[in-house]
Amino acid sequence: MKKIVFTIASRRLEVDLEDDFADYLAKDLIKNKVNLDKDNDITQLLQLYLKTLYKEFNSEEHIATLLNQIESLNR
């Protein structure tokens, strides 16, 4: 387990995550200009959260399409 520390609106929040996910998350946060060493704006984090939900939504839609294609091939 690894600990990721966020500071949001002057509140320090610590989260324990599985090692691989913690590494992935830290890289993604840095890529999206979230600072792990300083205070972060709530609006910026909300936008990042919504962006992530949108990616998940698109992935689920794509999976559903692929499953439908596989099912139609098996008929």
Backbone bond lengths (Angstrom), bond angles and torsions (degrees), N, CA, C in turn:
res aa  C-N    CA-C-N  psi(-1)  N-CA   C-N-CA  omega(-1)  CA-C   N-CA-C  phi
1 M - - - 1.454 - - 1.525 109.07 -
2 K 1.335 114.39 139.51 1.465 120.84 175.94 1.518 108.48 -121.07
3 K 1.309 114.29 151.44 1.457 120.57 -179.60 1.534 108.51 -103.71
4 I 1.328 116.07 128.98 1.463 122.68 172.24 1.526 105.99 -109.02
5 V 1.320 116.16 132.76 1.461 121.12 -178.87 1.527 108.82 -114.70
6 F 1.322 115.32 125.22 1.462 122.67 176.16 1.515 107.92 -112.41
7 T 1.306 115.91 150.11 1.458 120.26 167.27 1.524 106.01 -122.34
8 I 1.327 114.24 118.81 1.462 121.02 -177.13 1.514 107.91 -128.17
9 A 1.336 115.65 122.11 1.467 120.81 179.84 1.535 110.67 50.42
10 S 1.313 115.48 45.99 1.467 124.67 177.89 1.530 114.35 67.66
11 R 1.332 117.66 12.72 1.467 121.21 176.00 1.515 109.05 -108.44
12 R 1.309 116.21 128.50 1.461 122.42 179.21 1.527 108.42 -88.53
13 L 1.331 115.49 124.06 1.458 121.39 -178.96 1.524 109.23 -122.74
14 E 1.321 117.04 130.69 1.455 121.98 179.67 1.530 109.19 -113.12
15 V 1.340 115.43 135.38 1.452 121.01 -179.50 1.519 108.51 -129.93
16 D 1.337 117.20 130.05 1.458 121.70 175.31 1.523 108.59 -93.90
17 L 1.338 116.11 126.41 1.463 121.84 -177.07 1.522 110.44 -131.76
18 E 1.322 115.80 157.73 1.459 120.57 172.57 1.524 108.36 -58.14
19 D 1.327 117.10 145.68 1.467 122.12 -173.96 1.521 113.49 -52.92
20 D 1.340 117.01 -51.09 1.467 119.81 -177.29 1.522 111.79 -62.51
21 F 1.339 116.11 -42.80 1.462 119.37 -179.99 1.525 110.97 -68.41
22 A 1.309 117.61 -37.38 1.463 121.12 178.47 1.530 110.51 -62.17
23 D 1.334 116.97 -42.88 1.468 120.62 177.48 1.525 111.04 -62.85
24 Y 1.337 115.97 -45.13 1.470 120.82 179.04 1.528 110.20 -61.09
25 L 1.322 116.18 -46.36 1.465 121.01 -178.47 1.522 111.49 -62.84
26 A 1.326 117.21 -44.92 1.466 120.36 -179.67 1.521 110.93 -60.41
27 K 1.335 117.12 -43.54 1.473 120.36 178.44 1.520 111.13 -64.08
28 D 1.342 116.65 -42.85 1.466 120.59 -179.59 1.520 111.29 -65.65
29 L 1.312 117.99 -39.66 1.467 120.80 178.59 1.521 110.76 -64.44
30 I 1.312 116.64 -43.43 1.464 120.29 178.60 1.525 110.06 -63.50
31 K 1.341 116.23 -43.18 1.467 120.98 178.34 1.530 111.52 -58.45
32 N 1.324 116.10 -34.10 1.468 121.49 -178.76 1.523 112.64 -96.73
33 K 1.337 115.78 18.21 1.466 123.18 172.52 1.525 113.81 63.19
34 V 1.338 115.64 32.44 1.458 120.25 171.61 1.519 106.15 -92.36
35 N 1.305 115.76 126.23 1.455 121.11 -175.28 1.526 109.84 -91.31
36 L 1.329 116.76 122.71 1.462 120.12 179.10 1.524 112.21 -84.64
37 D 1.340 117.08 -8.45 1.463 120.79 -177.94 1.523 114.09 -104.81
38 K 1.333 117.38 -9.06 1.465 121.51 -176.42 1.515 110.42 -134.37
39 D 1.318 114.87 173.21 1.452 121.65 177.73 1.522 110.32 -66.09
40 N 1.331 116.21 141.01 1.461 121.96 179.33 1.522 110.24 -115.08
41 D 1.315 114.88 145.87 1.446 122.41 179.82 1.532 109.87 -76.44
42 I 1.302 117.35 135.00 1.463 122.32 -179.08 1.525 110.57 -60.53
43 T 1.317 118.05 -40.03 1.462 121.71 -179.28 1.522 110.85 -61.33
44 Q 1.313 117.34 -42.50 1.465 121.51 178.83 1.528 110.69 -61.21
45 L 1.328 116.65 -43.52 1.458 120.07 -179.60 1.519 111.94 -69.77
46 L 1.319 117.62 -35.61 1.461 120.71 176.00 1.527 109.96 -63.50
47 Q 1.324 117.31 -43.77 1.459 120.77 178.43 1.529 111.19 -61.42
48 L 1.315 116.97 -41.18 1.460 121.25 177.83 1.526 110.75 -65.40
49 Y 1.321 116.94 -41.07 1.469 121.42 177.21 1.526 110.78 -61.03
50 L 1.322 116.92 -46.09 1.461 120.55 179.51 1.531 111.29 -65.13
51 K 1.326 117.08 -38.05 1.468 121.41 176.39 1.529 109.88 -60.80
52 T 1.317 116.65 -42.10 1.461 121.57 179.73 1.522 110.95 -66.45
53 L 1.326 117.15 -42.08 1.466 120.39 176.67 1.520 111.11 -62.24
54 Y 1.322 117.26 -38.12 1.459 120.84 178.89 1.528 110.52 -64.27
55 K 1.337 116.71 -41.46 1.464 120.12 177.49 1.533 110.09 -62.90
56 E 1.318 116.97 -41.12 1.463 120.20 178.29 1.528 110.85 -64.63
57 F 1.319 117.12 -42.25 1.466 122.09 177.37 1.526 110.31 -57.71
58 N 1.346 116.97 -48.25 1.464 120.61 179.57 1.525 111.34 -63.04
59 S 1.320 117.16 -38.91 1.472 120.82 178.81 1.526 110.41 -63.48
60 E 1.322 117.40 -43.72 1.461 120.70 179.56 1.526 111.26 -64.70
61 E 1.318 116.71 -39.32 1.467 120.55 176.62 1.531 110.64 -62.91
62 H 1.318 116.35 -42.82 1.462 121.68 179.98 1.536 110.40 -64.87
63 I 1.312 117.16 -41.99 1.466 121.32 178.10 1.527 110.50 -62.63
64 A 1.320 116.84 -43.35 1.468 120.58 178.82 1.528 110.65 -61.47
65 T 1.325 116.88 -41.84 1.463 121.06 178.11 1.526 110.71 -62.51
66 L 1.326 116.82 -45.65 1.465 120.59 179.24 1.530 111.45 -63.04
67 L 1.329 117.42 -41.23 1.466 120.51 178.00 1.524 111.27 -62.43
68 N 1.319 117.21 -41.39 1.474 121.24 177.37 1.523 110.69 -62.66
69 Q 1.332 116.83 -40.62 1.468 120.41 178.41 1.526 110.85 -64.64
70 I 1.327 117.28 -41.96 1.466 121.35 179.38 1.528 110.25 -65.06
71 E 1.328 116.31 -42.67 1.470 120.03 179.23 1.514 111.37 -62.63
72 S 1.324 117.62 -40.39 1.460 119.91 -179.80 1.523 111.58 -69.92
73 L 1.331 118.33 -27.07 1.466 121.07 175.87 1.533 111.17 -72.61
74 N 1.304 116.35 -30.45 1.472 121.06 -178.18 1.515 113.66 -82.92
75 R 1.300 118.60 -2.40 1.486 121.27 -178.68 1.488 111.56 -84.68
